[in-house]
Amino acid sequence: MQDWLVDPAPDPENLLAEAEDRIGVRTALKDALARLTAPERHIILARFLAEHPTTLEDLGASFSVSRKRICQIEVGSLQKLKGALRAYLEGTPPVHRRSRLIASIARATADSQRSQL
Protein backbone atom coordinates (compact mmCIF):
# COMPACT_ATOMS: atom_id res chain seq x y z
CA MET A 1 0.00 0.00 0.00
CA GLN A 2 2.80 2.41 0.86
CA ASP A 3 4.42 1.91 -2.55
CA TRP A 4 1.44 3.55 -4.14
CA LEU A 5 1.96 6.74 -2.17
CA VAL A 6 5.53 7.36 -3.33
CA ASP A 7 5.97 10.80 -4.84
CA PRO A 8 7.53 10.49 -8.33
CA ALA A 9 9.00 14.01 -8.09
CA PRO A 10 12.80 14.28 -7.76
CA ASP A 11 14.23 14.30 -4.28
CA PRO A 12 15.02 17.88 -3.08
CA GLU A 13 18.50 16.80 -1.99
CA ASN A 14 19.26 15.46 -5.46
CA LEU A 15 17.92 18.64 -7.06
CA LEU A 16 20.17 20.74 -4.83
CA ALA A 17 23.20 18.55 -5.56
CA GLU A 18 22.57 18.78 -9.31
CA ALA A 19 22.19 22.56 -9.10
CA GLU A 20 25.48 22.82 -7.19
CA ASP A 21 27.15 20.59 -9.79
CA ARG A 22 25.92 22.83 -12.61
CA ILE A 23 27.22 25.93 -10.83
CA GLY A 24 30.57 24.24 -10.23
CA VAL A 25 30.90 23.16 -13.85
CA ARG A 26 29.91 26.61 -15.08
CA THR A 27 32.50 28.25 -12.80
CA ALA A 28 35.20 25.76 -13.80
CA LEU A 29 34.51 26.29 -17.50
CA LYS A 30 34.52 30.08 -17.12
CA ASP A 31 37.88 29.98 -15.30
CA ALA A 32 39.34 27.52 -17.81
CA LEU A 33 38.23 29.68 -20.76
CA ALA A 34 39.87 32.70 -19.12
CA ARG A 35 43.24 30.90 -19.35
CA LEU A 36 43.04 30.72 -23.15
CA THR A 37 44.32 33.41 -25.48
CA ALA A 38 41.72 35.58 -27.19
CA PRO A 39 41.90 33.70 -30.54
CA GLU A 40 41.77 30.31 -28.80
CA ARG A 41 38.77 31.39 -26.73
CA HIS A 42 37.03 32.77 -29.83
CA ILE A 43 37.52 29.49 -31.69
CA ILE A 44 36.26 27.36 -28.79
CA LEU A 45 33.24 29.60 -28.21
CA ALA A 46 32.39 29.66 -31.92
CA ARG A 47 32.84 25.91 -32.43
CA PHE A 48 31.38 24.42 -29.24
CA LEU A 49 29.43 26.96 -27.21
CA ALA A 50 27.54 28.86 -29.90
CA GLU A 51 23.93 28.09 -30.71
CA HIS A 52 24.97 27.62 -34.34
CA PRO A 53 28.59 26.37 -34.49
CA THR A 54 30.91 28.12 -36.92
CA THR A 55 32.68 25.99 -39.52
CA LEU A 56 36.44 25.62 -39.66
CA GLU A 57 36.39 27.29 -43.07
CA ASP A 58 34.57 30.37 -41.77
CA LEU A 59 36.89 30.69 -38.79
CA GLY A 60 39.90 30.23 -41.06
CA ALA A 61 38.67 33.07 -43.27
CA SER A 62 38.09 35.37 -40.29
CA PHE A 63 41.62 34.70 -38.93
CA SER A 64 43.22 34.60 -42.41
CA VAL A 65 44.60 31.11 -41.84
CA SER A 66 43.81 27.66 -43.20
CA ARG A 67 41.08 25.38 -41.99
CA LYS A 68 43.78 22.96 -40.85
CA ARG A 69 45.46 25.65 -38.72
CA ILE A 70 42.13 26.47 -37.03
CA CYS A 71 41.73 22.77 -36.30
CA GLN A 72 45.24 22.65 -34.77
CA ILE A 73 44.47 25.66 -32.59
CA GLU A 74 41.17 24.05 -31.59
CA VAL A 75 42.85 20.79 -30.54
CA GLY A 76 45.49 22.64 -28.53
CA SER A 77 42.84 24.79 -26.89
CA LEU A 78 40.74 21.77 -25.94
CA GLN A 79 43.81 20.17 -24.38
CA LYS A 80 44.46 23.36 -22.39
CA LEU A 81 40.83 23.39 -21.27
CA LYS A 82 40.98 19.75 -20.26
CA GLY A 83 44.10 20.36 -18.17
CA ALA A 84 42.68 23.49 -16.56
CA LEU A 85 39.38 21.78 -15.75
CA ARG A 86 41.16 18.76 -14.34
CA ALA A 87 43.29 21.00 -12.12
CA TYR A 88 40.25 23.02 -11.03
CA LEU A 89 38.15 19.97 -10.20
CA GLU A 90 40.97 17.92 -8.69
CA GLY A 91 39.68 18.30 -5.15
CA THR A 92 35.94 18.22 -5.91
CA PRO A 93 34.26 15.11 -4.51
CA PRO A 94 32.67 12.85 -5.53
CA VAL A 95 34.78 11.45 -8.34
CA HIS A 96 31.85 10.86 -10.71
CA ARG A 97 31.29 14.62 -11.06
CA ARG A 98 34.87 15.22 -12.07
CA SER A 99 35.09 12.22 -14.38
CA ARG A 100 31.81 13.09 -16.14
CA LEU A 101 33.12 16.57 -17.02
CA ILE A 102 36.56 15.31 -18.04
CA ALA A 103 34.96 12.60 -20.19
CA SER A 104 32.85 15.18 -22.03
CA ILE A 105 35.95 17.33 -22.68
CA ALA A 106 37.85 14.23 -23.84
CA ARG A 107 35.02 13.36 -26.25
CA ALA A 108 35.11 16.89 -27.68
CA THR A 109 38.88 16.62 -28.12
CA ALA A 110 38.57 13.25 -29.84
CA ASP A 111 35.80 14.51 -32.13
CA SER A 112 37.95 17.50 -33.06
CA GLN A 113 40.94 15.30 -33.81
CA ARG A 114 38.80 12.97 -35.94
CA SER A 115 37.48 15.89 -37.96
CA GLN A 116 41.06 16.98 -38.57
CA LEU A 117 41.82 13.73 -40.40
Secondary structure, DSSP 8 states (H G I E B T S, - for coil): -GGGG---S--HHHHHHHHHHHHHHHHHHHHHHHTS-HHHHHHHIIIIISSS---HHHHHHHHTS-HHHHHHHHHHHHHHHHHHHHHHHTT-SSHHHHHHHHHHHHHHHHHHHHHH-
